[in-house]
Amino acid sequence: MTTTQTSASSHTYPSLRAAWIPLTALCLAFFVEMVDNTLLSIALPTIGRDLGSGTTALQWVTGAYSLTFGGLLLTSGSLADRLGRRRVLLVGLTVFGLLSLCVVAVSTAGELIALRAGLGIAAAAMAPITNSLVFRLFDDTALRMRAMTVMIVVGMAGFVLGPVLGGTALAHVRWEWLLVVNAPIALIAGIGVRLGVAADRREDLTDDVLDLPGALLSVTTIGLACYSLTSGVEHGWLSAPTLASIVGSVAALILFVRHERRSASPMLDLSLFSSGTVRGAAIAQIGTSIAMASVMFGLILHFQYAYGWSPMRAGLANLPIIVTMIAATPFSEWLATRFGHRTACLTGAVFLAGSLAGLSWGVDHGYPAIAVSMVVMTVGLRTVMTICAVALVNAMPGNRTSIGAALNDTAQEVGTSIGTAVVGTLIAALVTTRLPAGTWSSALVASFFHGERITYAVLAVIVGIVAAGGALTLTDSRATEDAMAA
């Protein structure tokens, strides 16, 4: 019997190297679900021209995935605790791969949005479970934290690499292939999970009833909140659809909180938020994702429309983010070990807000100014995202790490949905609801730059308040040596 087989049967591995098959498979699953967040962003102008879509529809091409993904993360984690984590992950990978093949039949923006929503549902069955299974691969705490950090870096790299990979592919193939390629990746990940991850034992699962009303209320809250932003532009801020969506979102949120407090088996135990670390880390993660999603969405439009760059060139323009994501690791570690989580995350929040303020000035001063802002933003992202993920999981009870991972992912996806919605809505309101094909007139480019300046200035304030507010509730813990050694 091989080492891998022996380890798989006994549930744990003695080192990261010994666990290379399941760890690679789980990282691959996490990578494909994260890269799908941004993979199509580089193709939005092409999709808009092919399907005749305006900015609102393009916003929902990306937002539909984030909406269903973020809304169902906690539910899928709860489902996995009952039916088996490996089983649910394998089902998610299968559905994700099959749905990705369906893009060849898409002919309208509405069909693509529906497909993206379905992919988000499948991805939600994968994200928190991959992180939870990583912890199950090892008994040693240090190994668990190192493996978790590998997952975080892979996920962040996937989120950033999406436009680069997409832009490169668009130079040779149609945009539909950006989704078709998910199928073989999901297949390979599924094979690795079956080979290296042991099946769940009945005694490790729970028989608690699924909180389906909580899942429905959470999705309703987030969905109506995001829709209210686009409805305000399309129908007017005092129109019946807009006011109804706002009221509906608030009502769903109130009902969700009330239900979770009374439920014997809540989807989300709200008492967890009594911990300042849990509450602050989740809030700060929302702030980082608002910044990242808004910049990724906004700059793709900027490079391809205002500059007239090809999709491949626009994707390569994101290289400063990728390089800095890796290069900033020593600085982030030094901040945390020297000053503790609270001060390090506050510093990261300053970097985030400063980068958005820099973009507000730099969008009409050429690419070098934008690239500098991207570097500053990534330093903030690398610092806040990693430290908050580690702090959140460390603050959870030992048997609740999967809930911590799901909560971390949910906060990030909520921020992604908000960031995409804010940029799409403000650009539509300040510039135009339909981006024309072909070369832009100088007047439209000037109008677009003006809209971007206002948008990024507003986001600088929002992200600064959210990220810093969350960071203030963290502790001065310096627990990063094991957790952040990628």
C-alpha positions as CSV (number, residue, x, y, z in Angstrom):
1,M,0.0,0.0,0.0
2,T,1.3,3.5,-0.9
3,T,1.9,6.3,1.6
4,T,-0.9,8.2,0.1
5,Q,-3.3,5.4,0.4
6,T,-2.3,4.7,4.0
7,S,-2.6,8.3,4.9
8,A,-6.0,8.6,3.2
9,S,-7.4,5.7,5.0
10,S,-6.2,7.1,8.4
11,H,-7.5,10.5,7.5
12,T,-4.3,12.5,8.1
13,Y,-1.0,13.2,6.5
14,P,2.4,13.9,8.2
15,S,3.5,16.7,5.9
16,L,2.3,19.0,3.0
17,R,4.5,16.9,0.6
18,A,2.8,13.7,1.6
19,A,-0.6,15.3,1.0
20,W,0.3,16.6,-2.4
21,I,-2.5,14.8,-4.2
22,P,-5.5,15.9,-2.1
23,L,-3.9,19.3,-1.4
24,T,-3.4,20.0,-5.1
25,A,-6.9,18.8,-5.9
26,L,-8.4,21.0,-3.2
27,C,-6.3,24.0,-4.3
28,L,-7.4,23.3,-8.0
29,A,-11.1,23.3,-6.9
30,F,-10.6,26.5,-5.0
31,F,-8.7,28.1,-7.8
32,V,-11.4,27.4,-10.5
33,E,-14.2,28.7,-8.3
34,M,-12.3,31.9,-7.5
35,V,-10.9,32.5,-11.0
36,D,-14.5,32.2,-12.3
37,N,-15.3,35.3,-10.2
38,T,-13.2,37.4,-12.6
39,L,-12.5,35.3,-15.6
40,L,-15.3,36.8,-17.7
41,S,-14.6,40.4,-16.6
42,I,-12.0,40.8,-19.3
43,A,-14.5,39.6,-21.8
44,L,-17.3,41.9,-20.8
45,P,-16.9,44.3,-23.7
46,T,-16.9,41.4,-26.1
47,I,-19.9,39.8,-24.5
48,G,-21.7,43.1,-24.5
49,R,-21.1,43.5,-28.3
50,D,-22.0,39.8,-29.1
51,L,-25.2,39.8,-26.9
52,G,-26.2,43.4,-27.2
53,S,-25.9,44.1,-23.5
54,G,-25.7,47.4,-21.6
55,T,-23.7,48.1,-18.4
56,T,-26.5,46.8,-16.1
57,A,-26.6,43.4,-17.9
58,L,-22.8,43.2,-17.9
59,Q,-22.9,44.0,-14.2
60,W,-25.2,41.0,-13.6
61,V,-23.0,38.7,-15.7
62,T,-20.4,39.0,-12.9
63,G,-22.8,39.8,-10.1
64,A,-25.1,36.8,-10.5
65,Y,-22.2,34.5,-9.8
66,S,-21.1,36.4,-6.7
67,L,-24.7,36.7,-5.5
68,T,-25.6,33.0,-5.5
69,F,-22.1,32.0,-4.5
70,G,-22.0,34.4,-1.5
71,G,-25.6,33.8,-0.5
72,L,-25.3,30.0,-0.4
73,L,-21.8,29.5,1.1
74,L,-23.1,29.1,4.7
75,T,-25.9,26.8,3.5
76,S,-23.5,24.6,1.6
77,G,-21.3,24.4,4.6
78,S,-24.2,23.4,6.7
79,L,-25.3,20.8,4.1
80,A,-21.8,19.3,4.0
81,D,-21.8,18.9,7.8
82,R,-24.9,16.7,7.4
83,L,-24.4,14.7,4.1
84,G,-20.6,14.5,4.1
85,R,-18.0,17.1,3.0
86,R,-16.3,15.1,0.4
87,R,-19.6,14.0,-1.1
88,V,-21.0,17.5,-1.4
89,L,-17.7,18.8,-2.9
90,L,-17.7,16.0,-5.6
91,V,-21.3,16.9,-6.5
92,G,-20.4,20.6,-6.7
93,L,-17.4,19.8,-9.0
94,T,-19.6,17.7,-11.2
95,V,-22.4,20.2,-11.6
96,F,-19.8,23.0,-12.0
97,G,-18.1,21.2,-14.9
98,L,-21.4,20.2,-16.6
99,L,-22.9,23.7,-16.4
100,S,-19.7,25.2,-17.8
101,L,-20.3,23.2,-21.0
102,C,-23.7,24.7,-21.4
103,V,-22.3,28.1,-22.3
104,V,-22.1,26.9,-25.9
105,A,-25.9,27.1,-26.1
106,V,-26.1,30.7,-24.7
107,S,-27.5,33.3,-27.1
108,T,-28.8,36.1,-24.9
109,A,-27.6,38.1,-21.9
110,G,-30.4,36.7,-19.8
111,E,-29.3,33.1,-20.5
112,L,-25.7,33.9,-19.6
113,I,-26.8,35.6,-16.3
114,A,-28.9,32.5,-15.4
115,L,-26.0,30.2,-16.3
116,R,-23.6,32.3,-14.1
117,A,-26.1,32.1,-11.3
118,G,-26.1,28.3,-11.6
119,L,-22.3,28.2,-11.6
120,G,-22.4,30.3,-8.4
121,I,-24.6,27.8,-6.7
122,A,-22.3,24.9,-7.7
123,A,-19.2,26.9,-6.6
124,A,-20.9,27.5,-3.2
125,A,-20.9,23.8,-2.7
126,M,-17.1,23.8,-3.2
127,A,-15.5,26.9,-1.5
128,P,-16.0,26.4,2.3
129,I,-15.7,22.6,1.9
130,T,-12.3,22.8,0.3
131,N,-11.0,24.9,3.2
132,S,-12.7,22.6,5.7
133,L,-11.2,19.5,4.1
134,V,-7.7,21.0,4.1
135,F,-7.9,21.2,7.9
136,R,-9.0,17.5,8.0
137,L,-5.9,16.4,6.1
138,F,-3.7,17.2,9.1
139,D,-3.6,16.7,12.8
140,D,-0.8,19.2,13.4
141,T,-1.9,22.8,13.9
142,A,1.1,24.3,12.2
143,L,0.5,22.1,9.1
144,R,-3.2,23.0,9.0
145,M,-2.3,26.7,9.1
146,R,0.3,26.4,6.4
147,A,-2.1,24.5,4.2
148,M,-4.8,27.1,4.8
149,T,-2.4,29.9,3.8
150,V,-1.6,28.0,0.6
151,M,-5.3,27.9,-0.1
152,I,-5.7,31.6,0.5
153,V,-2.8,32.5,-1.8
154,V,-4.1,30.2,-4.5
155,G,-7.6,31.7,-4.2
156,M,-6.4,35.2,-4.3
157,A,-4.1,34.4,-7.3
158,G,-7.1,32.9,-9.1
159,F,-9.2,36.0,-8.5
160,V,-6.5,38.2,-9.9
161,L,-5.3,35.9,-12.7
162,G,-8.8,35.6,-14.2
163,P,-8.5,38.7,-16.4
164,V,-4.9,37.8,-17.5
165,L,-5.9,34.2,-18.4
166,G,-9.1,35.4,-20.0
167,G,-7.4,38.2,-22.0
168,T,-4.7,35.8,-23.3
169,A,-7.3,33.2,-24.3
170,L,-9.5,35.8,-26.1
171,A,-6.7,36.6,-28.4
172,H,-7.1,33.1,-29.9
173,V,-10.6,31.7,-29.0
174,R,-14.2,32.9,-28.5
175,W,-15.2,34.1,-25.0
176,E,-17.4,31.0,-24.5
177,W,-14.2,28.9,-24.1
178,L,-13.4,30.8,-20.9
179,L,-16.2,28.8,-19.3
180,V,-15.8,25.5,-21.2
181,V,-12.3,25.1,-19.9
182,N,-13.8,24.7,-16.4
183,A,-15.0,21.2,-17.2
184,P,-11.7,19.4,-17.5
185,I,-10.3,21.3,-14.5
186,A,-13.3,20.2,-12.4
187,L,-12.7,16.7,-13.6
188,I,-9.1,16.6,-12.6
189,A,-9.9,18.1,-9.2
190,G,-12.6,15.5,-8.7
191,I,-10.2,12.7,-9.4
192,G,-7.7,14.1,-6.9
193,V,-10.3,14.4,-4.2
194,R,-11.5,10.8,-4.7
195,L,-7.9,9.5,-4.6
196,G,-6.6,11.5,-1.7
197,V,-9.4,12.6,0.6
198,A,-11.0,10.0,2.8
199,A,-14.8,9.7,2.9
200,D,-16.6,11.2,5.9
201,R,-17.3,9.0,8.9
202,R,-20.9,9.1,10.2
203,E,-19.7,10.1,13.7
204,D,-18.1,13.2,12.3
205,L,-21.4,14.5,10.8
206,T,-24.4,16.1,12.4
207,D,-28.1,15.1,12.2
208,D,-29.4,18.7,12.8
209,V,-32.1,19.8,10.4
210,L,-31.1,22.1,7.6
211,D,-31.9,25.8,8.0
212,L,-33.6,26.2,4.6
213,P,-35.6,29.4,5.6
214,G,-32.3,31.0,6.8
215,A,-30.7,30.2,3.4
216,L,-33.7,31.7,1.5
217,L,-33.7,34.8,3.6
218,S,-30.0,35.4,3.3
219,V,-30.1,35.1,-0.5
220,T,-33.2,37.4,-0.7
221,T,-31.5,40.0,1.5
222,I,-28.4,40.2,-0.6
223,G,-30.2,39.9,-4.0
224,L,-32.7,42.7,-3.3
225,A,-30.0,44.9,-1.9
226,C,-27.9,44.6,-5.1
227,Y,-30.9,44.9,-7.3
228,S,-32.0,48.2,-5.7
229,L,-28.7,49.8,-6.9
230,T,-29.3,49.0,-10.5
231,S,-33.1,49.6,-10.3
232,G,-32.3,53.2,-9.1
233,V,-30.5,53.9,-12.3
234,E,-33.0,52.1,-14.6
235,H,-36.3,53.2,-13.0
236,G,-35.4,56.1,-10.7
237,W,-34.5,56.1,-7.0
238,L,-38.1,56.9,-6.0
239,S,-39.8,54.5,-8.4
240,A,-41.9,51.6,-7.1
241,P,-39.4,48.8,-8.1
242,T,-36.5,50.5,-6.4
243,L,-38.4,51.3,-3.2
244,A,-39.9,47.8,-3.1
245,S,-36.5,46.2,-3.5
246,I,-35.0,48.4,-0.7
247,V,-37.9,47.7,1.7
248,G,-37.8,44.0,0.8
249,S,-34.1,43.7,1.5
250,V,-34.5,45.4,4.9
251,A,-37.5,43.2,5.8
252,A,-35.6,40.0,4.7
253,L,-32.6,41.0,6.8
254,I,-34.8,41.6,9.9
255,L,-36.6,38.3,9.4
256,F,-33.2,36.5,8.9
257,V,-31.8,37.8,12.1
258,R,-35.0,37.0,14.0
259,H,-35.2,33.5,12.5
260,E,-31.5,32.7,13.2
261,R,-31.9,33.8,16.9
262,R,-34.9,31.5,17.4
263,S,-33.9,28.5,15.3
264,A,-32.7,25.4,17.1
265,S,-30.3,24.7,14.3
266,P,-29.4,28.2,12.8
267,M,-27.5,28.4,9.5
268,L,-25.4,31.1,11.2
269,D,-25.0,31.2,14.9
270,L,-25.3,35.0,15.5
271,S,-23.7,34.6,18.9
272,L,-20.3,34.1,17.1
273,F,-20.4,37.8,16.3
274,S,-20.1,38.7,20.0
275,S,-16.4,38.1,19.4
276,G,-14.8,41.3,18.3
277,T,-12.3,39.3,16.2
278,V,-14.9,37.4,14.3
279,R,-17.0,40.5,13.7
280,G,-14.1,42.7,12.8
281,A,-12.4,40.2,10.5
282,A,-15.6,39.6,8.6
283,I,-16.3,43.3,8.2
284,A,-12.7,44.0,7.1
285,Q,-13.0,41.2,4.5
286,I,-16.0,42.9,3.1
287,G,-14.1,46.1,2.7
288,T,-11.2,44.4,0.9
289,S,-13.5,42.7,-1.6
290,I,-15.4,45.9,-2.3
291,A,-12.0,47.4,-3.2
292,M,-10.8,44.5,-5.3
293,A,-14.0,43.8,-7.2
294,S,-14.7,47.5,-8.0
295,V,-11.1,48.1,-9.3
296,M,-11.1,44.9,-11.4
297,F,-14.5,45.7,-12.9
298,G,-13.9,49.4,-13.5
299,L,-10.4,49.1,-14.9
300,I,-11.4,46.4,-17.4
301,L,-13.9,48.9,-18.9
302,H,-11.3,51.6,-18.6
303,F,-8.6,49.8,-20.5
304,Q,-10.7,48.3,-23.2
305,Y,-13.2,51.2,-23.8
306,A,-11.4,54.4,-22.9
307,Y,-7.9,53.2,-24.1
308,G,-9.2,50.9,-26.8
309,W,-6.8,48.1,-25.7
310,S,-7.3,44.5,-26.8
311,P,-8.6,42.0,-24.2
312,M,-5.1,40.4,-23.9
313,R,-3.4,43.7,-23.4
314,A,-6.0,44.8,-20.8
315,G,-5.5,41.5,-19.0
316,L,-1.7,41.9,-18.9
317,A,-2.3,45.4,-17.5
318,N,-3.2,43.6,-14.2
319,L,0.3,42.2,-13.8
320,P,1.2,44.7,-11.1
321,I,-1.5,43.1,-8.9
322,I,-0.2,39.6,-9.5
323,V,3.4,40.5,-8.9
324,T,2.7,42.5,-5.8
325,M,0.4,39.8,-4.4
326,I,3.5,37.6,-4.0
327,A,6.1,40.3,-3.3
328,A,4.1,41.9,-0.5
329,T,4.1,38.8,1.6
330,P,7.3,39.6,3.6
331,F,5.9,43.1,4.3
332,S,2.6,41.8,5.5
333,E,4.2,39.3,7.7
334,W,6.5,41.9,9.2
335,L,3.6,44.2,10.0
336,A,1.7,41.4,11.7
337,T,4.6,40.1,13.7
338,R,5.9,43.5,14.7
339,F,2.7,45.3,15.5
340,G,-0.1,42.7,15.8
341,H,-3.2,42.1,13.8
342,R,-5.0,45.3,14.7
343,T,-2.3,47.7,13.6
344,A,-1.3,45.6,10.6
345,C,-4.9,45.6,9.3
346,L,-5.4,49.3,10.0
347,T,-2.2,49.9,7.9
348,G,-3.7,47.7,5.2
349,A,-6.9,49.7,5.3
350,V,-5.0,52.9,4.8
351,F,-3.3,51.4,1.8
352,L,-6.7,50.4,0.3
353,A,-8.3,53.8,0.8
354,G,-5.2,55.5,-0.4
355,S,-5.0,53.4,-3.6
356,L,-8.7,54.2,-4.5
357,A,-8.0,57.9,-3.9
358,G,-5.0,57.5,-6.1
359,L,-7.1,56.0,-8.8
360,S,-9.6,58.8,-8.6
361,W,-6.7,61.1,-9.6
362,G,-4.8,58.7,-11.8
363,V,-7.5,57.5,-14.2
364,D,-6.9,60.4,-16.6
365,H,-3.1,60.6,-16.0
366,G,-2.2,57.5,-17.9
367,Y,-1.4,53.9,-17.1
368,P,1.7,54.5,-14.9
369,A,-0.4,56.4,-12.4
370,I,-2.9,53.6,-12.4
371,A,-0.3,50.9,-12.0
372,V,1.1,52.6,-8.9
373,S,-2.3,52.7,-7.4
374,M,-2.8,49.0,-8.2
375,V,0.4,48.1,-6.4
376,V,-0.6,50.1,-3.3
377,M,-4.0,48.5,-3.3
378,T,-2.5,45.0,-3.5
379,V,-0.3,45.6,-0.5
380,G,-3.4,46.5,1.4
381,L,-5.3,43.4,0.1
382,R,-2.5,41.0,0.8
383,T,-2.2,42.3,4.4
384,V,-5.9,42.6,5.4
385,M,-7.2,39.5,3.6
386,T,-4.6,37.0,4.9
387,I,-4.4,38.3,8.4
388,C,-8.2,38.5,8.8
389,A,-8.7,35.0,7.4
390,V,-6.1,33.6,9.9
391,A,-7.6,35.7,12.8
392,L,-11.1,34.6,12.0
393,V,-10.3,30.9,12.0
394,N,-8.1,31.1,15.1
395,A,-11.0,32.8,16.9
396,M,-13.4,29.9,16.2
397,P,-13.8,26.9,18.5
398,G,-11.7,23.9,17.3
399,N,-14.8,22.1,15.9
400,R,-16.1,25.1,14.1
401,T,-13.3,25.9,11.6
402,S,-15.5,25.1,8.6
403,I,-18.0,27.6,9.8
404,G,-15.1,30.1,10.1
405,A,-14.0,29.4,6.6
406,A,-17.5,29.7,5.2
407,L,-18.0,33.0,7.1
408,N,-14.7,34.3,5.7
409,D,-15.7,33.4,2.1
410,T,-19.2,34.8,2.6
411,A,-17.9,38.2,3.7
412,Q,-15.6,38.3,0.7
413,E,-18.4,37.4,-1.8
414,V,-20.7,40.0,-0.2
415,G,-18.0,42.6,-0.7
416,T,-17.5,41.4,-4.3
417,S,-21.2,41.8,-5.1
418,I,-21.3,45.2,-3.5
419,G,-18.2,46.5,-5.2
420,T,-19.3,45.3,-8.7
421,A,-22.8,46.8,-8.1
422,V,-21.5,50.1,-6.9
423,V,-19.1,50.6,-9.9
424,G,-21.7,49.4,-12.5
425,T,-24.4,51.6,-11.0
426,L,-22.3,54.8,-10.7
427,I,-20.8,54.4,-14.2
428,A,-24.3,53.9,-15.6
429,A,-25.6,56.9,-13.7
430,L,-22.7,59.2,-14.4
431,V,-21.7,58.2,-17.9
432,T,-24.1,56.0,-19.9
433,T,-26.3,52.9,-19.5
434,R,-25.1,51.5,-22.8
435,L,-21.4,51.4,-23.7
436,P,-21.1,51.9,-27.5
437,A,-19.0,49.6,-29.6
438,G,-16.0,50.8,-31.6
439,T,-13.8,53.8,-30.9
440,W,-15.1,56.2,-28.4
441,S,-15.5,59.9,-29.0
442,S,-13.3,62.3,-27.0
443,A,-16.4,63.7,-25.3
444,L,-17.5,60.2,-24.1
445,V,-13.9,59.4,-22.9
446,A,-13.9,62.6,-20.9
447,S,-17.3,61.8,-19.5
448,F,-16.1,58.3,-18.5
449,F,-13.0,59.7,-16.8
450,H,-15.2,62.1,-14.8
451,G,-17.5,59.3,-13.8
452,E,-14.5,57.2,-12.7
453,R,-13.0,60.0,-10.6
454,I,-16.3,60.4,-8.6
455,T,-16.7,56.6,-8.4
456,Y,-13.3,55.9,-6.9
457,A,-13.4,58.8,-4.6
458,V,-16.7,57.5,-3.2
459,L,-15.2,54.0,-2.9
460,A,-12.1,55.3,-1.1
461,V,-14.4,56.6,1.7
462,I,-16.6,53.5,1.8
463,V,-13.6,51.0,1.8
464,G,-11.6,53.1,4.3
465,I,-14.5,53.2,6.8
466,V,-15.4,49.5,6.4
467,A,-11.9,48.1,6.5
468,A,-10.6,50.3,9.2
469,G,-13.8,49.8,11.3
470,G,-13.4,46.1,11.1
471,A,-9.6,46.2,11.9
472,L,-10.2,48.2,15.1
473,T,-12.0,45.3,16.7
474,L,-9.1,42.8,16.1
475,T,-6.7,41.9,18.9
476,D,-2.9,42.6,19.0
477,S,-2.2,38.9,18.3
478,R,1.0,38.2,16.4
479,A,0.1,34.6,15.5
480,T,1.4,34.6,11.9
481,E,4.6,32.6,11.7
482,D,2.8,29.3,11.1
483,A,-0.3,30.7,9.5
484,M,1.3,32.9,6.9
485,A,4.3,30.9,5.8
486,A,3.2,30.2,2.3
